């Protein structure tokens, strides 16, 4: 059993309670939305981010309803970003199941993602903590800007490490950082106390994204999911940057030329 599974087992009671909050928050009188949501929630993933919220709170205090609502809010916002990402990337499968856009189409998928966002904010408000609401608002902006940065890096041909790390700081590390922040804030800890844990959360998020980017260049049989999507979608990630910087010059220049061709905006996008 890996370390995350051990932690999840120890937090099973708290995670189950948090998932009940998510299910009840997303319940509606609309049969179609209920069908979309229930199908989506059948595969929860590892829920690493709410685990971090709960662990951050436990590090400084007790697990309360406010902590669970904060974890639920963050998990719903994260899932909203995944639903929207799948639309943009035209992803057919996630976590071994067809995506919302594959089953119901882009229109319903966009509305479902928006529905998750609204309920994330509602769960945050239930904590009565302005810092939690502020974190959710800040996180929503950072996630969006991170995705825009990734598109701009490709279109404007920013093939450099600095642009990449700034992009993943917004796109992924901000999420992990705010997990720590929300957990600590819900138990009333001042930022000067939990500040060092914020830095840990950010670095963990950077490592998480780098590992995921490397996996995309690994054999699919080795990691159990489709690979090569980043390159097909024109995303400039660390393995590509490393190859361009460290590979044989002639081959690197040829690959750079291909990247310039396929990452340039079309006349429609210009």
DOZALO-805959 format. One line per field, with one value per residue: residue in one letter; residue number from 1; x, y, z of N, C-alpha, C in turn. Coordinates in steps of 0.05 Angstrom, whole numbers, plus 32768, in hexadecimal, padded with zeros to 4 digits. Atoms other than C-alpha are relative to their C-alpha. Layout:
// residues N
type: c(a_...)
seq: c(NUM_...)
n_px: c(X_...)
n_py: c(Y_...)
n_pz: c(Z_...)
ca_px: c(X_...)
ca_py: c(Y_...)
ca_pz: c(Z_...)
c_px: c(X_...)
c_py: c(Y_...)
c_pz: c(Z_...)
// end
This chain:
// residues 270
type: c(x_x_x_x_x_x_x_x_x_x_x_x_x_x_x_x_x_x_x_x_x_x_x_x_x_x_x_x_x_x_x_x_x_x_x_x_x_x_x_x_x_x_x_x_x_x_x_x_x_x_x_x_x_x_x_x_x_x_x_x_x_x_x_x_x_x_x_x_x_x_x_x_x_x_x_x_x_x_x_x_x_x_x_x_x_x_x_x_x_x_x_x_x_x_x_x_x_x_x_x_x_x_x_x_x_x_x_x_x_x_x_x_x_x_x_x_x_x_x_x_x_x_x_x_x_x_x_x_x_x_x_x_x_x_x_x_x_x_x_x_x_x_x_x_x_x_x_x_x_x_x_x_x_x_x_x_x_x_x_x_x_x_x_x_x_x_x_x_x_x_x_x_x_x_x_x_x_x_x_x_x_x_x_x_x_x_x_x_x_x_x_x_x_x_x_x_x_x_x_x_x_x_x_x_x_x_x_x_x_x_x_x_x_x_x_x_x_x_x_x_x_x_x_x_x_x_x_x_x_x_x_x_x_x_x_x_x_x_x_x_x_x_x_x_x_x_x_x_x_x_x_x_x_x_x_x_x_x_x_x_x_x_x_x_x_x_x_x_x_x)
seq: c(1_2_3_4_5_6_7_8_9_10_11_12_13_14_15_16_17_18_19_20_21_22_23_24_25_26_27_28_29_30_31_32_33_34_35_36_37_38_39_40_41_42_43_44_45_46_47_48_49_50_51_52_53_54_55_56_57_58_59_60_61_62_63_64_65_66_67_68_69_70_71_72_73_74_75_76_77_78_79_80_81_82_83_84_85_86_87_88_89_90_91_92_93_94_95_96_97_98_99_100_101_102_103_104_105_106_107_108_109_110_111_112_113_114_115_116_117_118_119_120_121_122_123_124_125_126_127_128_129_130_131_132_133_134_135_136_137_138_139_140_141_142_143_144_145_146_147_148_149_150_151_152_153_154_155_156_157_158_159_160_161_162_163_164_165_166_167_168_169_170_171_172_173_174_175_176_177_178_179_180_181_182_183_184_185_186_187_188_189_190_191_192_193_194_195_196_197_198_199_200_201_202_203_204_205_206_207_208_209_210_211_212_213_214_215_216_217_218_219_220_221_222_223_224_225_226_227_228_229_230_231_232_233_234_235_236_237_238_239_240_241_242_243_244_245_246_247_248_249_250_251_252_253_254_255_256_257_258_259_260_261_262_263_264_265_266_267_268_269_270)
n_px: c(8011_7FEF_8003_8019_8015_7FFF_800B_801D_800D_8001_8013_8018_8018_8002_8005_801C_8011_7FFC_800D_801D_8005_7FFF_8018_8018_7FFE_8004_801B_8014_8019_7FFE_7FF8_7FE8_7FE8_7FFB_7FF4_7FE5_7FEF_7FFD_7FED_7FE6_7FF6_7FFA_7FE3_7FF8_7FE4_7FF1_8008_7FE7_8003_800E_7FEF_7FEE_800F_8005_7FE7_7FF7_8010_7FF9_7FE5_8001_8018_8013_8010_801B_8011_7FF4_7FEA_800C_800C_7FE9_7FF6_8014_8000_7FE8_8002_8013_7FF3_7FEC_800E_800A_7FEA_7FFC_8016_7FFB_7FE8_8007_800D_7FEC_7FED_800F_7FF9_8015_8000_7FF2_8003_800B_801C_8005_8003_801A_8003_8003_801B_8017_7FF9_7FF2_8013_8007_7FE7_7FFA_8013_7FFA_7FE9_800A_8010_7FED_7FF4_8013_8003_7FE7_8002_8014_7FF4_7FED_800F_800B_7FEB_8001_7FE5_7FF9_7FE6_8006_800D_7FEB_7FEE_800F_8001_7FE5_7FF9_800E_7FF1_7FE6_8003_8007_7FE8_7FEC_8007_7FFB_7FE3_7FF7_8006_7FF0_7FE4_7FFE_8005_7FEB_7FE7_7FEF_7FF4_7FEC_8007_800E_801C_800C_8003_8014_8019_8009_8005_801C_8012_8001_7FF5_8012_8015_7FF4_7FFB_801A_8009_7FF4_800B_801B_8001_7FF6_8012_8019_7FFC_7FF9_7FE3_7FF6_7FEF_7FE3_7FFC_8001_7FF1_7FED_800F_8008_7FEA_8000_8016_7FFA_7FEB_800C_800F_7FED_7FF6_8017_8004_7FE8_8003_8015_7FF6_7FED_8011_800C_7FEC_7FFA_8012_801B_8004_7FF1_800D_801C_8012_7FF6_7FEA_7FFA_8015_7FF5_7FF3_8014_800F_7FEE_7FF8_7FE3_7FFB_7FE4_7FF1_7FFB_7FEC_7FE6_7FF6_7FF7_7FE8_7FEA_7FFD_7FED_8009_800E_801A_800F_8009_8015_8018_8009_800E_801B_8010_8008_8015_8019_8009_8007_801D_800D_800C_8018_7FF9_7FEF)
n_py: c(7FE8_7FE8_7FED_7FF2_8013_8002_7FE7_8000_8013_7FF4_7FE9_800A_7FF5_7FE4_7FFF_8009_7FEA_7FEA_8008_7FFD_7FE3_7FFB_800C_7FF0_7FE5_8001_800C_7FEC_800C_8005_801C_8002_7FF8_8015_8016_7FF8_7FFE_801A_800F_7FF5_8005_801D_8004_7FE8_7FFB_8004_7FEA_7FF7_7FE4_7FFE_800D_7FEC_7FED_800D_8004_7FE6_7FF9_8012_7FF8_7FE9_8000_8015_8001_7FF6_7FFF_7FEB_800C_8012_7FEF_7FF4_8015_8005_7FE9_8002_8017_7FFA_7FED_800F_8010_7FEE_7FFA_8018_8002_7FEB_8008_8015_7FF4_7FF1_8013_8015_8019_8013_8011_7FF6_8013_8019_7FFE_7FEA_7FE6_7FF4_7FF6_8017_800D_7FEE_7FEA_7FE9_7FEE_800A_8001_7FE5_7FFA_8010_7FF4_7FE8_8008_8007_7FE8_7FF2_800F_7FFE_7FE6_8002_8010_7FEE_7FEC_800D_8000_7FE6_7FF6_7FF0_8009_8017_7FF5_7FF2_8014_800B_7FEC_7FFD_8019_8000_7FEE_800C_8017_7FF6_7FF3_8015_800C_7FEC_7FFF_8017_7FFB_7FEA_800A_800F_7FEE_7FEB_800F_7FFC_801A_7FFC_800B_7FEC_7FFE_801A_8002_7FEC_800B_8016_7FF5_7FF7_8015_8016_7FFB_7FEE_8012_800D_7FEB_7FF8_8016_7FFB_7FE7_8003_8011_7FF2_7FEA_8009_8006_7FE7_7FFC_7FE8_8007_8001_801B_8015_7FF7_8014_8015_7FF6_8005_801D_8006_7FF6_8011_801A_7FFC_7FFF_801C_8010_7FFA_8009_801D_8005_7FF9_8015_8018_7FFD_800A_801B_8014_8000_8019_7FFD_7FEF_8007_7FEC_7FF7_7FED_7FF1_7FEB_7FE6_7FF9_7FFD_7FE7_7FE9_7FF6_8000_8009_8003_8013_7FF4_7FEB_800D_800B_7FEA_7FF4_8013_8014_7FF9_7FE7_8003_800B_7FEC_7FEB_800B_8002_7FE5_7FF7_800D_7FF3_7FE6_8004_800B_7FEF_7FE5_7FFD_8001_7FE6_7FFD_7FF9_7FE9)
n_pz: c(8000_8002_7FEA_8002_7FF8_7FE3_7FF6_8007_7FEE_7FE6_8001_800E_7FF4_8008_801D_8005_7FF8_8014_8019_7FFC_8004_801D_800C_7FF8_800C_801D_8006_800B_800A_801C_8004_8012_7FF1_7FEC_800E_8008_7FE8_7FF4_8011_7FFD_7FE5_7FFC_7FFF_7FF1_8001_7FE6_7FED_7FF2_7FF8_7FE6_7FEC_7FF6_7FEF_7FE6_7FF2_7FF7_7FE9_7FEA_7FF7_7FEE_7FEF_8003_8019_7FFB_8018_8011_800F_8014_8015_8010_8012_8015_8012_8010_8012_8015_8012_800F_8014_8014_8012_8011_8014_8014_800F_8012_8017_8010_800B_800E_7FF3_8001_7FE8_7FE8_7FEB_800B_8007_8013_7FF4_8002_801B_8012_7FFD_8003_8011_7FF4_7FF3_7FE5_7FF0_7FF7_7FEB_7FE8_7FF3_7FF3_7FE9_7FEC_7FF6_7FEF_7FE7_7FF2_7FF2_7FEB_7FEA_7FF2_7FF0_7FE8_7FEA_7FF3_7FFE_8018_800B_8011_8018_800F_800C_8016_8015_800A_800D_801A_8012_8006_8012_801A_800B_8006_8019_8015_8003_800F_801C_8009_8002_8019_8017_8001_8001_7FE8_7FF9_7FEB_7FE6_7FEF_8008_7FF9_7FE3_7FF8_8008_7FEF_7FE5_8000_8009_7FED_7FE5_7FF2_7FF4_7FE8_7FEC_7FF4_7FEE_7FE6_7FF6_7FF7_7FE8_7FE9_7FFA_7FF4_7FE4_7FF3_7FFD_800E_8017_7FF8_7FF4_8015_8018_800A_800D_801A_8012_8005_8012_801B_800C_8006_8018_8016_8004_800A_801C_800F_8002_8013_801B_8008_8006_801A_8013_7FF8_800C_7FF4_7FF1_7FE7_7FED_8000_800C_8019_7FFE_8018_8005_7FFE_8019_8015_7FFC_8002_7FE5_7FFB_7FE5_7FF8_8011_801A_7FFC_7FFA_8019_8011_7FF4_7FFB_8016_8016_800B_8019_7FFB_7FF0_8012_8011_7FEE_7FFB_8018_8000_7FEA_800A_8014_7FF4_7FE9_800A_8002_801B_8006_7FF1_7FE4_7FFE)
ca_px: c(8000_801D_8023_7FE6_7FBA_7FD0_7FBF_7F7B_7F6A_7F7B_7F4F_7F17_7EE3_7EF2_7EF5_7EB3_7E93_7EB1_7E97_7E51_7E55_7E68_7E2F_7DFB_7E16_7E10_7DCA_7D94_7D4C_7D66_7D6A_7D9D_7DCD_7DC6_7DD7_7E14_7E2E_7E21_7E45_7E7F_7E86_7E8A_7ED5_7EEF_7F39_7F6D_7F50_7F97_7F82_7F4C_7F7A_7FAB_7F75_7F63_7FAB_7FBC_7F83_7F95_7FDD_7FC6_7F83_7F45_7F1C_7EDB_7EA0_7EC2_7EFF_7ED4_7EAE_7EF0_7F09_7EC8_7ECB_7F12_7F03_7EC6_7EEE_7F26_7EF4_7ED5_7F19_7F21_7EDD_7EEE_7F34_7F16_7EEB_7F25_7F53_7F1C_7F2D_7F05_7F18_7F2B_7F38_7F25_7EE0_7EC2_7EC5_7E87_7E92_7E97_7E55_7E2A_7E4F_7E73_7E35_7E20_7E69_7E74_7E35_7E49_7E8D_7E6B_7E3C_7E77_7E97_7E58_7E51_7E9A_7E8F_7E50_7E76_7EAC_7E79_7E5D_7EA0_7E92_7EDC_7EEF_7F35_7F18_7EEC_7F27_7F52_7F1C_7F16_7F62_7F68_7F33_7F5A_7F9D_7F84_7F66_7FA5_7FD1_7FAA_7FAD_7FF8_8001_7FDE_8005_8048_803B_801F_8055_808B_80A4_80CF_80F2_80F2_80DC_809B_808D_8097_806D_8036_8034_8039_7FF5_7FD7_7FE8_8013_7FE0_7FAD_7FDB_7FEF_7FA6_7F97_7FC7_7FAD_7F64_7F71_7F98_7F68_7F2C_7F4C_7F5F_7FAA_7FCF_7FF5_8038_802E_801B_8046_807D_8047_802F_8074_8072_802E_8046_8085_805C_802E_8069_8084_803F_8039_8080_8074_8033_8055_808C_8057_803A_807B_807C_8061_8016_8019_804A_801D_7FD8_7FBD_7FC2_8002_801C_7FE0_800A_8034_7FF8_7FD5_8012_8020_8067_807A_80BB_80CF_80C9_80F0_8127_812C_8132_8167_8190_8185_81B5_81B2_819C_8163_814F_814A_8120_80F0_80EE_80DA_80A1_808B_808B_8060_802D_8029_801E_7FD7_7FA9_7F8C_7F4B_7F6E_7F9A)
ca_py: c(8000_8044_807F_80A4_8066_8061_80AA_80A2_8066_808D_80C7_809A_80B4_80FD_80F0_80CB_8105_8137_810E_810E_815A_815A_812B_8153_8195_817E_815F_8184_817A_8174_812B_8138_815D_8128_80F3_8119_8126_80E0_80C1_80F0_80E3_8097_809E_80CE_80C8_80CB_810B_8121_816A_8163_8132_816C_819B_8169_815A_81A4_81AF_8173_818B_81C9_81B5_818A_8174_819C_81A3_81E2_81BA_8187_81BE_81DF_819C_8191_81D7_81CD_8188_81A2_81DD_81AE_8180_81BB_81CC_8184_8184_81C5_81AC_816E_8199_81C5_8189_815E_8127_80E8_80C2_80D6_80A6_806C_8087_80B1_80FB_8127_8147_8102_80E9_8128_8158_819A_81C3_8198_8191_81DC_81E4_81AB_81CA_820C_81E8_81CA_820F_822E_81F6_81FB_8245_8233_81FE_8231_8264_8230_8232_827B_8288_82C1_82A5_8265_828B_82B7_8279_825B_829C_82A3_825A_8261_829B_8277_8237_825E_8288_824A_822B_826C_8270_822A_823D_827E_825B_822E_8264_8297_8261_826B_822D_823D_8221_8262_8267_821D_8221_8261_823E_81FF_822A_8248_820A_81D7_81F0_8226_81EE_81C9_820A_821C_81D7_81E6_822D_8218_81E0_820C_8247_821D_820C_8255_8254_8294_8295_82A3_825F_8235_825C_8227_81F3_821F_821A_81CF_81CC_81F6_81CC_818C_81A8_81B8_8171_8153_8178_8169_811F_8121_8143_810E_80D7_80F3_80DE_8099_8058_8056_800D_8022_8056_803B_8078_8097_80BF_80F0_811F_815B_8159_814D_8189_81B5_81BC_81D0_81A7_8197_8158_817E_81BA_818C_8169_81AC_81C5_8186_815C_8159_819E_8186_815C_8192_81C6_8197_818A_81D5_81E2_81B0_81D0_8215_81FA_81D6_8209_8246_8262_8254_8290_8283_828A_82C4)
ca_pz: c(8000_7FEC_801B_8000_8009_8051_805D_803A_8066_80A4_808D_8072_80A3_8092_8047_8048_806D_803B_8000_801F_801F_7FD6_7FC3_7FEA_7FCF_7F87_7F8E_7F66_7F50_7F09_7EF3_7EBB_7EE8_7F1E_7EEA_7ED1_7F17_7F32_7EF7_7EFF_7F4A_7F41_7F37_7F6C_7F5D_7F95_7FB4_7FC5_7FCB_8000_8024_8029_8043_807A_808B_808F_80BF_80E9_80EC_8111_8131_812F_80F2_80F3_80C3_80A9_8095_8071_804C_8038_801D_7FF8_7FDA_7FC2_7FA5_7F7F_7F63_7F4E_7F2B_7F08_7EEB_7ED3_7EB1_7E8E_7E7B_7E5C_7E2F_7E19_7E0E_7DEF_7E21_7E18_7E58_7E9F_7ED8_7EAB_7E9C_7E63_7E71_7E7A_7E36_7E15_7E31_7E32_7E04_7E0F_7E20_7E5B_7E70_7E74_7E9D_7ECB_7ED7_7EE7_7F16_7F3B_7F42_7F5F_7F92_7FA4_7FB6_7FDD_8006_8014_802C_805D_8083_8093_8089_805A_8052_8036_8005_7FF2_7FE5_7FB8_7F91_7F8A_7F76_7F3F_7F21_7F25_7F05_7ECB_7EC1_7EC4_7E8B_7E63_7E70_7E55_7E14_7E0F_7E1C_7DE0_7DB2_7DC3_7DC2_7E09_7E0B_7E4C_7E92_7EB3_7E8C_7E99_7EE5_7EEA_7EC4_7EEF_7F2E_7F1B_7EFB_7F31_7F6A_7F7C_7F89_7FB9_7FDB_7FE7_8003_803B_8043_8048_8079_80A7_80A2_80B5_80F8_8106_80FB_80E7_80A5_80C8_80EA_80AD_807C_8077_8066_802D_800E_8015_7FF3_7FB9_7FAE_7FB3_7F7D_7F50_7F59_7F4C_7F09_7EF3_7F01_7EDA_7E9F_7E9F_7EA0_7E60_7E3D_7E5D_7E3F_7E4B_7E62_7E99_7EB9_7EA5_7E80_7E3B_7E2E_7DFB_7E02_7E16_7DD7_7DAB_7DCA_7DC1_7E0C_7E1E_7E5B_7E7F_7E57_7E16_7E31_7E4B_7E07_7DE3_7E14_7E1E_7DDF_7DA3_7D83_7D3E_7D59_7D8B_7D54_7D29_7D64_7D73_7D2B_7D30_7D72_7D52_7D1A_7D46_7D7F_7D52_7D55_7D1A_7CF4_7D19_7D5D_7D4B)
c_px: c(8012_7FF8_7FE5_7FE8_7FFE_7FF3_7FE1_7FF1_7FFD_7FEB_7FE5_7FE6_7FFC_7FFB_7FE4_7FEC_8002_7FF1_7FE2_7FF8_8000_7FE7_7FE8_8001_7FF8_7FE5_7FED_7FE6_8001_800B_8019_8019_8008_800E_801D_8012_8005_8013_801C_800D_8005_801D_800C_801D_800D_7FF8_8018_7FFC_7FF0_800E_8013_7FF2_7FFC_8019_800B_7FF1_8007_801C_7FFF_7FE8_7FEF_7FF1_7FE3_7FF0_800B_8017_7FF5_7FF3_8015_800B_7FED_8000_8018_7FFE_7FEC_800C_8015_7FF2_7FF4_8016_8006_7FEB_8005_8019_7FFA_7FF2_8014_8013_7FF3_8008_7FE9_7FFD_800F_7FFA_7FF3_7FE3_7FFC_7FFB_7FE3_7FFA_7FFC_7FE4_7FEA_8006_800A_7FED_7FF9_8019_8008_7FEE_8005_8018_7FF9_7FF1_8012_800D_7FEE_7FFD_8019_8000_7FEC_800B_8014_7FF2_7FF6_8015_7FFE_801B_8008_801A_7FFC_7FF4_8014_8013_7FF3_8000_801C_8007_7FF2_800F_801B_7FFE_7FFA_8019_8016_7FFA_8005_801E_800B_7FFB_8012_801E_8005_7FFE_8016_801C_8013_800A_8016_7FF5_7FF0_7FE3_7FF1_7FFA_7FEB_7FE4_7FF6_7FFD_7FE3_7FED_7FFD_8009_7FEE_7FEA_800A_8005_7FE6_7FF3_800B_7FF4_7FE4_7FFD_8008_7FED_7FE7_8003_800C_801D_8009_8014_801E_8006_8001_800F_8013_7FF1_7FF5_8016_8002_7FEA_8006_8015_7FF5_7FEF_8011_800A_7FEA_7FFD_8017_7FFE_7FEB_8009_8014_7FF1_7FF5_8013_8009_7FEE_7FE6_7FFC_800D_7FF1_7FE1_7FED_800C_8016_8003_7FEC_800C_800D_7FEC_7FF0_8011_8008_801E_8005_801E_8010_8008_8016_801C_800C_800B_801A_8018_8005_8015_7FF5_7FEF_7FE4_7FEF_7FF5_7FE9_7FE6_7FF5_7FF1_7FE4_7FEE_7FF7_7FE9_7FE5_7FF5_7FF9_7FE1_7FF6_7FF5_7FE7_8005_800F_7FF0)
c_py: c(8019_8013_800F_7FEE_7FFD_8018_8001_7FEE_800C_8017_7FF7_800D_801D_8003_7FF8_8017_8017_7FF9_8001_801D_8006_7FF5_8011_801C_8000_7FF4_8017_7FF2_7FF8_7FE4_7FFE_8007_7FEB_7FE8_8006_7FFF_7FE4_7FEE_8009_7FF8_7FE2_7FFB_8019_8007_7FFD_8015_800A_801C_8003_7FF1_8015_8015_7FF4_7FFD_801A_8009_7FEF_8006_8016_7FFF_7FE7_8002_8007_7FFE_8015_7FF5_7FEF_8010_800D_7FEB_7FFA_8016_7FFE_7FE9_8006_8014_7FF2_7FEF_8011_8007_7FE8_7FFD_8014_7FF9_7FEA_800A_800D_7FEC_7FEA_7FE4_7FED_7FEF_800E_7FEB_7FE6_8001_8016_801A_800B_8009_7FE9_7FF5_8014_8018_8019_8013_7FF8_8000_801B_8007_7FF0_800B_8019_7FFA_7FF7_8019_800E_7FF2_8000_801A_7FFE_7FF0_8011_8014_7FF3_7FFE_801B_800D_800F_7FF8_7FE8_8009_800E_7FEC_7FF3_8013_8003_7FE7_7FFF_8011_7FF3_7FE8_8009_800D_7FEC_7FF3_8013_8003_7FE9_8004_8016_7FF8_7FF2_8013_8014_7FF4_8007_7FE5_8003_7FF6_8014_8002_7FE6_7FFF_8015_7FF5_7FEA_800A_8009_7FE8_7FEA_8006_8012_7FEF_7FF3_8014_8008_7FEA_8004_8019_7FFC_7FEE_800E_8016_7FF7_7FF8_8019_8005_8018_7FF7_7FFE_7FE5_7FEB_8007_7FEB_7FE8_8008_7FFB_7FE3_7FF9_8009_7FEE_7FE4_8002_8001_7FE4_7FEF_8005_7FF7_7FE2_7FF9_8006_7FEB_7FE7_8001_7FF7_7FE4_7FEC_7FFE_7FE7_8002_800F_7FFC_8016_800A_8015_800E_8016_801C_8009_8003_801A_8019_800C_7FFE_7FF9_7FFA_7FEC_800C_8016_7FF4_7FF5_8016_800C_7FEE_7FEC_8009_8018_7FFD_7FF6_8014_8016_7FF5_7FFE_801C_800B_7FF4_800D_801C_7FFE_7FF9_8010_801C_8002_7FFF_801C_8005_8009_801A_8019)
c_pz: c(8000_8016_7FFF_8008_801E_800D_7FFC_8013_801C_8001_7FF4_800B_7FF7_7FE2_7FF9_8007_7FEC_7FE6_8003_7FFC_7FE3_7FF2_8006_7FF4_7FE3_7FF9_7FF7_7FF9_7FE3_7FFB_7FEE_800F_8015_7FF2_7FF8_8018_800C_7FF0_8003_801B_8005_8002_800C_7FFC_801C_8015_8011_800C_8019_8017_800C_8011_801C_8010_800B_8019_8018_800B_8016_8014_7FFB_7FE5_8006_7FE6_7FEC_7FEF_7FEA_7FE9_7FEF_7FED_7FEA_7FEB_7FED_7FEC_7FE9_7FEC_7FEE_7FEA_7FEA_7FEC_7FEE_7FEB_7FEA_7FEF_7FEC_7FE7_7FEE_7FF2_7FF0_800A_8000_801A_8016_8016_7FF7_7FF8_7FEB_800E_7FFC_7FE3_7FEB_8001_7FF9_7FED_800E_800F_801C_8011_800B_8017_801A_800E_800F_801A_8017_800D_8014_801B_8010_8011_8017_8018_800F_8012_801A_8017_800F_8003_7FE6_7FF3_7FEE_7FE6_7FEF_7FF2_7FE8_7FE8_7FF3_7FF0_7FE4_7FEB_7FF7_7FED_7FE3_7FF2_7FF9_7FE5_7FE8_7FFB_7FEF_7FE2_7FF5_7FFD_7FE6_7FE8_7FFC_8001_8017_8009_8014_801B_8012_7FFB_8009_801E_800A_7FF9_8013_801D_8002_7FFC_8015_801C_8011_800E_8019_8016_800F_8010_801C_800D_800B_8018_8019_8009_800E_801D_800F_8004_7FEF_7FEA_8008_800D_7FEB_7FE7_7FF4_7FF2_7FE5_7FEB_7FF9_7FEC_7FE4_7FF2_7FFA_7FE6_7FE7_7FF9_7FF4_7FE2_7FEF_7FFB_7FEB_7FE3_7FF6_7FF8_7FE4_7FEA_8006_7FF1_800E_8011_801C_8015_7FFF_7FF6_7FE6_8003_7FE5_7FFA_8000_7FE6_7FE9_8002_7FFF_801B_8004_801D_8004_7FEF_7FE5_8003_8005_7FE6_7FEE_800A_8001_7FEA_7FEC_7FF1_7FE6_8004_800F_7FEE_7FEE_8011_8005_7FE8_7FFE_8015_7FF7_7FEC_800D_8017_7FF7_7FFE_7FE3_7FFA_8010_801C_8002_8006)
// end
